[in-house]
Amino acid sequence: MKLLLQIPTALIVVLILATWLASLRLVVLPPGSLKLKAMTALVYQGHGFRLIDSPLGMCGRRAYPAADCEEVAMNHLGKRVLLRMPFSQWLYDFTDPYPVSPTASVEQTPLRNAIQ
């Protein structure tokens, strides 16, 4: 009985370690993106991205993003795609692609799309 519990636990631990060591990320590329078609991509060495992220969301979190921030992120991702999956609007909304201005007041701050 103990062995039946140890095998799934060991598999989960190995999966978590592999995700952490390889820096695996799910990156959602929206329709109309610069170079790549709309998809959800599993990428390795996704430093700078959250576990589930989009290039627009990553650029929106920076205090002073460069003018070509999204293009640089797309070029970085294009070289590191392991698996291409269909585009998921739900995952894209989860990445919070619409950044809030740091000078906006509380009344002007919109709710996240997934909450509305």
N, CA, C and O of each residue as an XYZ file, in Angstrom:
464
protein
N       0.823     -1.199      0.000
C       0.000      0.000      0.000
C       0.863      1.256      0.000
O       0.547      2.233     -0.680
N       1.957      1.229      0.768
C       2.838      2.389      0.816
C       3.461      2.659     -0.546
O       3.664      3.812     -0.927
N       3.762      1.597     -1.273
C       4.380      1.741     -2.586
C       3.437      2.442     -3.559
O       3.878      3.218     -4.406
N       2.142      2.168     -3.439
C       1.167      2.813     -4.312
C       1.108      4.320     -4.096
O       0.789      5.061     -5.025
N       1.406      4.778     -2.905
C       1.428      6.217     -2.624
C       2.780      6.843     -2.946
O       2.854      8.024     -3.287
N       3.832      6.070     -2.840
C       5.168      6.616     -3.066
C       5.445      6.874     -4.540
O       6.137      7.836     -4.873
N       4.927      6.044     -5.419
C       5.190      6.216     -6.856
C       4.580      7.519     -7.385
O       5.297      8.290     -8.023
N       3.288      7.803     -7.152
C       2.752      9.088     -7.630
C       3.430     10.296     -6.972
O       3.632     11.324     -7.619
N       3.772     10.173     -5.717
C       4.457     11.271     -5.029
C       5.821     11.512     -5.659
O       6.208     12.662     -5.866
N       6.550     10.459     -5.963
C       7.859     10.600     -6.602
C       7.722     11.212     -7.995
O       8.546     12.042     -8.381
N       6.705     10.822     -8.750
C       6.481     11.400    -10.078
C       6.169     12.898     -9.996
O       6.648     13.676    -10.820
N       5.385     13.294     -9.026
C       5.057     14.713     -8.848
C       6.300     15.509     -8.480
O       6.508     16.604     -9.001
N       7.119     14.977     -7.598
C       8.359     15.654     -7.202
C       9.303     15.789     -8.391
O       9.905     16.846     -8.586
N       9.438     14.735     -9.185
C      10.301     14.783    -10.371
C       9.776     15.807    -11.377
O      10.562     16.540    -11.977
N       8.468     15.864    -11.564
C       7.870     16.837    -12.476
C       8.113     18.268    -12.009
O       8.429     19.136    -12.822
N       7.971     18.520    -10.729
C       8.215     19.854    -10.179
C       9.686     20.239    -10.330
O       9.990     21.371    -10.707
N      10.585     19.329    -10.045
C      12.017     19.610    -10.195
C      12.398     19.853    -11.651
O      13.192     20.747    -11.942
N      11.843     19.070    -12.562
C      12.138     19.261    -13.985
C      11.629     20.616    -14.470
O      12.303     21.291    -15.248
N      10.445     21.012    -14.016
C       9.899     22.317    -14.388
C      10.770     23.439    -13.856
O      11.012     24.425    -14.551
N      11.234     23.296    -12.643
C      12.069     24.341    -12.040
C      13.445     24.404    -12.680
O      13.923     25.491    -13.006
N      14.096     23.253    -12.866
C      15.447     23.240    -13.416
C      15.492     23.673    -14.885
O      16.412     24.384    -15.289
N      14.522     23.258    -15.674
C      14.500     23.624    -17.086
C      13.845     24.976    -17.313
O      13.851     25.487    -18.433
N      13.287     25.555    -16.275
C      12.578     26.829    -16.355
C      11.488     26.771    -17.421
O      11.422     27.630    -18.300
N      10.636     25.751    -17.335
C       9.547     25.573    -18.287
C       8.430     26.560    -17.993
O       8.067     26.777    -16.837
N       7.896     27.149    -19.038
C       6.817     28.125    -18.912
C       5.773     27.881    -19.998
O       6.098     27.411    -21.089
N       4.520     28.204    -19.692
C       3.457     28.244    -20.693
C       3.305     29.699    -21.113
O       2.982     30.561    -20.296
N       3.540     29.963    -22.384
C       3.445     31.327    -22.892
C       2.337     31.358    -23.936
O       2.350     30.584    -24.894
N       1.380     32.257    -23.742
C       0.236     32.368    -24.636
C       0.493     33.520    -25.605
O       0.655     34.669    -25.195
N       0.527     33.191    -26.898
C       0.734     34.201    -27.932
C      -0.618     34.512    -28.556
O      -1.262     33.608    -29.087
N      -1.069     35.758    -28.510
C      -2.400     36.111    -28.990
C      -2.466     36.149    -30.515
O      -1.431     36.183    -31.179
N      -3.682     36.143    -31.074
C      -3.816     36.308    -32.527
C      -3.274     37.673    -32.937
O      -3.424     38.654    -32.208
N      -2.654     37.728    -34.091
C      -2.102     38.988    -34.577
C      -0.765     39.324    -33.960
O      -0.331     40.473    -34.033
N      -0.090     38.346    -33.345
C       1.221     38.612    -32.773
C       2.219     38.850    -33.906
O       1.942     38.545    -35.066
N       3.362     39.389    -33.562
C       4.295     39.888    -34.556
C       4.798     38.834    -35.530
O       4.633     39.003    -36.738
N       5.403     37.763    -35.054
C       6.020     36.786    -35.951
C       5.416     35.403    -35.854
O       5.421     34.658    -36.835
N       4.903     35.047    -34.710
C       4.395     33.701    -34.505
C       2.876     33.703    -34.574
O       2.235     34.703    -34.253
N       2.302     32.578    -34.996
C       0.842     32.493    -35.034
C       0.291     32.327    -33.629
O       1.033     32.045    -32.688
N      -1.013     32.503    -33.495
C      -1.655     32.389    -32.184
C      -1.522     30.967    -31.673
O      -1.905     30.015    -32.354
N      -0.978     30.824    -30.467
C      -0.787     29.505    -29.882
C      -0.461     29.633    -28.406
O      -0.184     30.718    -27.895
N      -0.502     28.506    -27.751
C       0.018     28.380    -26.401
C       1.267     27.517    -26.531
O       1.199     26.395    -27.034
N       2.396     28.030    -26.081
C       3.661     27.338    -26.289
C       4.286     26.965    -24.952
O       4.257     27.741    -23.997
N       4.844     25.779    -24.902
C       5.646     25.354    -23.761
C       7.087     25.669    -24.136
O       7.615     25.117    -25.101
N       7.723     26.551    -23.379
C       9.088     26.976    -23.701
C      10.022     26.627    -22.555
O       9.603     26.543    -21.401
N      11.291     26.425    -22.883
C      12.309     26.211    -21.863
C      13.136     27.478    -21.740
O      13.145     28.307    -22.650
N      13.813     27.629    -20.652
C      14.598     28.819    -20.325
C      13.750     30.080    -20.474
O      14.167     31.048    -21.110
N      12.567     30.058    -19.886
C      11.654     31.189    -19.956
C      11.895     32.188    -18.847
O      10.947     32.648    -18.212
N      13.155     32.534    -18.601
C      13.475     33.493    -17.553
C      12.835     34.835    -17.890
O      12.866     35.273    -19.040
N      12.269     35.470    -16.908
C      11.587     36.737    -17.119
C      10.095     36.567    -17.311
O       9.351     37.546    -17.251
N       9.645     35.353    -17.540
C       8.220     35.087    -17.698
C       7.696     34.405    -16.441
O       8.442     33.729    -15.733
N       6.408     34.587    -16.171
C       5.758     33.846    -15.088
C       5.467     32.436    -15.571
O       5.721     32.113    -16.732
N       4.937     31.593    -14.695
C       4.652     30.212    -15.064
C       3.672     30.158    -16.240
O       3.854     29.359    -17.159
N       2.650     30.989    -16.219
C       1.735     31.160    -17.348
C       1.770     32.646    -17.679
O       1.399     33.474    -16.848
N       2.214     32.991    -18.889
C       2.440     34.396    -19.208
C       2.230     34.654    -20.693
O       2.058     33.725    -21.482
N       2.245     35.920    -21.054
C       2.212     36.345    -22.448
C       3.251     37.453    -22.625
O       3.599     38.126    -21.655
N       3.748     37.654    -23.842
C       4.730     38.729    -24.050
C       4.187     40.111    -23.686
O       4.907     40.939    -23.128
N       2.925     40.355    -24.002
C       2.334     41.651    -23.673
C       2.217     41.834    -22.168
O       2.433     42.933    -21.657
N       1.881     40.775    -21.461
C       1.805     40.834    -19.999
C       3.171     41.070    -19.380
O       3.296     41.831    -18.420
N       4.203     40.417    -19.927
C       5.562     40.595    -19.414
C       6.027     42.038    -19.616
O       6.616     42.636    -18.716
N       5.761     42.588    -20.793
C       6.183     43.969    -21.068
C       5.382     44.969    -20.227
O       5.896     46.024    -19.854
N       4.123     44.631    -19.932
C       3.293     45.531    -19.141
C       3.709     45.602    -17.681
O       3.397     46.583    -17.005
N       4.407     44.586    -17.175
C       4.851     44.596    -15.783
C       6.120     45.411    -15.572
O       6.464     45.731    -14.434
N       6.803     45.741    -16.625
C       8.033     46.522    -16.485
C       7.691     47.981    -16.260
O       6.718     48.494    -16.813
N       8.496     48.647    -15.446
C       8.245     50.065    -15.151
C       8.432     50.923    -16.396
O       7.622     51.808    -16.671
N       9.497     50.663    -17.148
C       9.783     51.429    -18.357
C      10.121     50.456    -19.482
O      11.298     50.231    -19.765
N       9.101     49.870    -20.132
C       9.392     48.907    -21.195
C       9.958     49.600    -22.427
O       9.615     50.746    -22.721
N      10.817     48.902    -23.135
C      11.377     49.430    -24.377
C      10.290     49.468    -25.447
O       9.269     48.790    -25.331
N      10.513     50.252    -26.472
C       9.522     50.369    -27.543
C       9.321     49.031    -28.260
O       8.219     48.732    -28.722
N      10.366     48.240    -28.351
C      10.280     46.955    -29.042
C      10.275     45.773    -28.072
O      10.738     44.687    -28.420
N       9.767     45.972    -26.884
C       9.779     44.940    -25.841
C       9.063     43.675    -26.296
O       9.576     42.572    -26.104
N       7.887     43.819    -26.895
C       7.125     42.646    -27.318
C       7.852     41.895    -28.440
O       7.832     40.665    -28.467
N       8.485     42.612    -29.355
C       9.220     41.977    -30.447
C      10.429     41.204    -29.921
O      10.712     40.101    -30.389
N      11.139     41.773    -28.958
C      12.282     41.087    -28.350
C      11.819     39.824    -27.631
O      12.475     38.786    -27.719
N      10.698     39.902    -26.921
C      10.162     38.727    -26.221
C       9.766     37.637    -27.215
O       9.992     36.455    -26.956
N       9.176     38.023    -28.349
C       8.794     37.039    -29.373
C      10.028     36.367    -29.972
O      10.024     35.154    -30.183
N      11.069     37.125    -30.245
C      12.301     36.536    -30.787
C      12.916     35.569    -29.789
O      13.411     34.508    -30.170
N      12.888     35.932    -28.515
C      13.414     35.060    -27.461
C      12.618     33.755    -27.401
O      13.195     32.679    -27.242
N      11.303     33.854    -27.530
C      10.444     32.676    -27.443
C      10.553     31.781    -28.664
O      10.505     30.557    -28.540
N      10.700     32.371    -29.839
C      10.732     31.597    -31.076
C      11.840     30.565    -31.107
O      11.715     29.544    -31.782
N      12.900     30.812    -30.402
C      14.048     29.898    -30.394
C      13.919     28.806    -29.332
O      14.701     27.855    -29.340
N      12.961     28.919    -28.428
C      12.909     28.016    -27.279
C      11.585     27.255    -27.142
O      11.249     26.803    -26.047
N      10.843     27.111    -28.217
C       9.551     26.431    -28.154
C       9.761     24.919    -28.158
O      10.407     24.376    -29.053
N       9.210     24.249    -27.152
C       9.264     22.788    -27.081
C       7.999     22.147    -27.645
O       8.062     21.124    -28.327
N       6.858     22.753    -27.356
C       5.573     22.169    -27.720
C       4.610     23.289    -28.079
O       4.485     24.273    -27.349
N       3.933     23.131    -29.207
C       2.928     24.111    -29.635
C       1.543     23.519    -29.411
O       1.259     22.392    -29.818
N       0.685     24.301    -28.754
C      -0.679     23.874    -28.464
C      -1.630     24.927    -29.006
O      -1.193     26.038    -29.308
N      -2.910     24.623    -29.138
C      -3.869     25.616    -29.638
C      -3.973     26.824    -28.706
O      -3.728     26.722    -27.504
N      -4.337     27.952    -29.277
C      -4.523     29.180    -28.503
C      -5.674     29.014    -27.531
O      -6.709     28.448    -27.880
N      -5.500     29.506    -26.311
C      -6.523     29.439    -25.276
C      -6.827     30.856    -24.791
O      -5.983     31.503    -24.171
N      -8.033     31.328    -25.078
C      -8.420     32.680    -24.652
C      -8.456     32.777    -23.132
O      -8.099     33.811    -22.569
N      -8.883     31.712    -22.465
C      -8.949     31.718    -21.005
C      -7.556     31.897    -20.406
O      -7.377     32.704    -19.494
N      -6.574     31.159    -20.905
C      -5.207     31.315    -20.403
C      -4.672     32.697    -20.723
O      -3.960     33.290    -19.912
N      -5.006     33.219    -21.900
C      -4.534     34.558    -22.266
C      -5.116     35.619    -21.334
O      -4.402     36.534    -20.923
N      -6.388     35.510    -20.997
C      -6.990     36.450    -20.043
C      -6.372     36.283    -18.658
O      -6.268     37.252    -17.907
N      -5.967     35.075    -18.317
C      -5.349     34.809    -17.023
C      -3.997     35.505    -16.895
O      -3.580     35.823    -15.782
N      -3.304     35.747    -18.004
C      -1.985     36.376    -17.974
C      -2.059     37.870    -17.725
O      -1.024     38.513    -17.553
N      -3.257     38.440    -17.701
C      -3.463     39.875    -17.475
C      -2.674     40.703    -18.495
O      -1.754     41.431    -18.121
N      -3.035     40.595    -19.794
C      -2.269     41.280    -20.830
C      -2.484     42.787    -20.878
O      -1.759     43.486    -21.585
N      -3.461     43.298    -20.145
C      -3.740     44.731    -20.192
C      -3.191     45.388    -18.936
O      -3.859     45.374    -17.902
N      -1.995     45.963    -18.993
C      -1.378     46.535    -17.796
C      -2.101     47.794    -17.326
O      -2.728     48.502    -18.113
N      -2.002     48.047    -16.053
C      -2.586     49.221    -15.436
C      -1.495     50.269    -15.281
O      -0.371     49.959    -14.883
N      -1.831     51.485    -15.591
C      -0.861     52.569    -15.454
C      -0.502     52.746    -13.980
O      -1.390     52.716    -13.128
N       0.794     52.933    -13.659
C       1.170     53.084    -12.248
C       0.636     54.373    -11.631
O       0.607     54.501    -10.407
N       0.216     55.324    -12.450
C      -0.305     56.583    -11.921
C      -1.829     56.587    -11.842
O      -2.414     57.590    -11.433
N      -2.484     55.497    -12.222
C      -3.941     55.438    -12.193
C      -4.449     55.363    -10.756
O      -3.834     54.730     -9.898
N      -5.573     56.017    -10.511
C      -6.165     55.953     -9.183
C      -6.971     54.665     -9.052
O      -7.176     53.951    -10.033
N      -7.417     54.380     -7.855
C      -8.165     53.149     -7.595
C      -9.468     53.128     -8.385
O      -9.884     52.071     -8.860
N     -10.118     54.281     -8.530
C     -11.381     54.342     -9.271
C     -11.182     54.051    -10.753
O     -12.100     53.553    -11.405
N     -10.008     54.350    -11.301
C      -9.748     54.148    -12.727
C      -9.197     52.764    -13.018
O      -9.056     52.397    -14.184
N      -8.886     52.002    -12.011
C      -8.289     50.680    -12.219
C      -9.376     49.695    -12.611
O     -10.324     49.490    -11.853
N      -9.252     49.064    -13.815
C     -10.267     48.093    -14.234
C     -10.076     46.760    -13.532
O      -8.976     46.414    -13.102
N     -11.169     46.022    -13.426
C     -11.090     44.663    -12.901
C     -10.434     43.777    -13.943
O     -10.488     44.073    -15.137
N      -9.818     42.700    -13.503
C      -9.250     41.751    -14.470
C     -10.370     41.140    -15.281
O     -11.484     40.985    -14.779
N     -10.098     40.795    -16.514
C     -11.106     40.239    -17.402
C     -11.718     38.962    -16.858
O     -12.908     38.720    -17.062
N     -10.935     38.136    -16.169
C     -11.440     36.868    -15.665
C     -12.417     37.070    -14.510
O     -13.194     36.164    -14.210
N     -12.400     38.203    -13.868
C     -13.253     38.449    -12.712
C     -14.569     39.100    -13.113
O     -15.585     38.896    -12.449
N     -14.565     39.869    -14.174
C     -15.748     40.646    -14.571
C     -16.929     39.762    -14.877
O     -17.999     40.260    -15.225
